[in-house]
Amino acid sequence: MVYLQELENGLSIDNDPISFLEAINGDNSDKWLDAIKDEFKSMAHNYVWDLVKLPEGCKRVGCKWVFKTKHDSQGNIERYKA
């Protein structure tokens, strides 16, 4: 029940950051920045997007970072995922 309440409040059990600013200004900022760099590298390698000039009258697509601490089967921190 506590877990559901934490999710409703925008928190996770691991107190993962809920915003980019929180991630880069928090205690584990170096780990989150590495996770962000890894995600960008993966997206570039997989050709996820093409940068193009925005046509007149169109709106750009927004995005949001999601941060999650991944654990192994023993509950130890395995990696930080952005």
matplotlib code that plots the C-alpha trace (Angstrom):
import matplotlib.pyplot as plt

x = [0.0, 2.9, 4.3, 1.0, 0.9, 4.5, 3.7, 0.7, 2.9, 5.4, 8.1, 9.5, 10.8, 14.4, 13.6, 14.6, 14.6, 11.4, 13.0, 16.1, 17.1, 16.6, 18.8, 21.7, 21.6, 21.2, 23.6, 24.1, 24.3, 27.4, 25.6, 22.5, 24.6, 26.3, 22.9, 21.7, 24.8, 24.3, 20.7, 21.7, 24.4, 21.9, 19.3, 21.9, 23.2, 19.7, 18.8, 15.8, 15.4, 16.3, 17.0, 15.0, 13.9, 10.5, 7.9, 6.1, 3.0, 4.0, 4.7, 7.7, 7.2, 8.0, 9.7, 10.4, 13.2, 12.3, 14.9, 14.9, 17.4, 17.6, 18.3, 19.5, 17.7, 19.3, 18.1, 21.6, 21.8, 22.7, 22.6, 21.0, 18.6, 17.5]
y = [0.0, 2.4, 1.6, 2.7, 5.9, 6.7, 6.2, 8.4, 11.1, 10.8, 9.0, 5.6, 3.3, 4.2, 7.9, 8.1, 11.6, 12.8, 15.5, 16.2, 19.0, 16.7, 14.1, 16.4, 18.2, 15.2, 13.0, 10.6, 13.2, 11.6, 8.2, 9.8, 11.9, 8.7, 7.0, 10.0, 9.9, 6.1, 6.7, 9.4, 7.1, 4.3, 6.5, 7.9, 4.4, 3.2, 6.2, 7.1, 10.6, 12.9, 16.5, 18.7, 22.3, 22.7, 23.6, 26.9, 26.6, 23.2, 22.5, 20.5, 17.2, 17.4, 14.8, 13.9, 12.0, 9.0, 7.8, 4.4, 2.5, -1.1, -3.9, -7.5, -10.4, -9.8, -6.2, -4.7, -1.7, -3.0, 0.2, 3.6, 3.9, 7.1]
z = [0.0, 0.8, -2.7, -4.4, -2.3, -3.3, -7.0, -6.7, -5.2, -8.0, -6.0, -6.3, -3.6, -4.6, -4.6, -8.3, -9.6, -11.2, -13.3, -15.3, -12.9, -9.9, -11.5, -12.4, -9.0, -6.8, -4.8, -7.7, -10.4, -12.0, -12.3, -13.8, -16.3, -17.4, -17.8, -19.9, -22.1, -22.6, -23.6, -26.1, -27.5, -27.9, -29.7, -32.1, -32.8, -33.6, -35.7, -33.5, -35.0, -37.8, -37.1, -39.5, -39.7, -38.1, -40.8, -40.4, -38.2, -36.7, -33.0, -31.9, -30.0, -26.3, -24.2, -20.6, -19.0, -16.9, -14.4, -12.8, -10.6, -11.8, -9.3, -9.6, -8.1, -4.7, -4.6, -5.2, -7.5, -11.0, -13.0, -13.4, -16.4, -18.1]

ax = plt.figure().add_subplot(projection="3d")
ax.plot(x, y, z, "-o")
ax.set_aspect("equal")
plt.show()
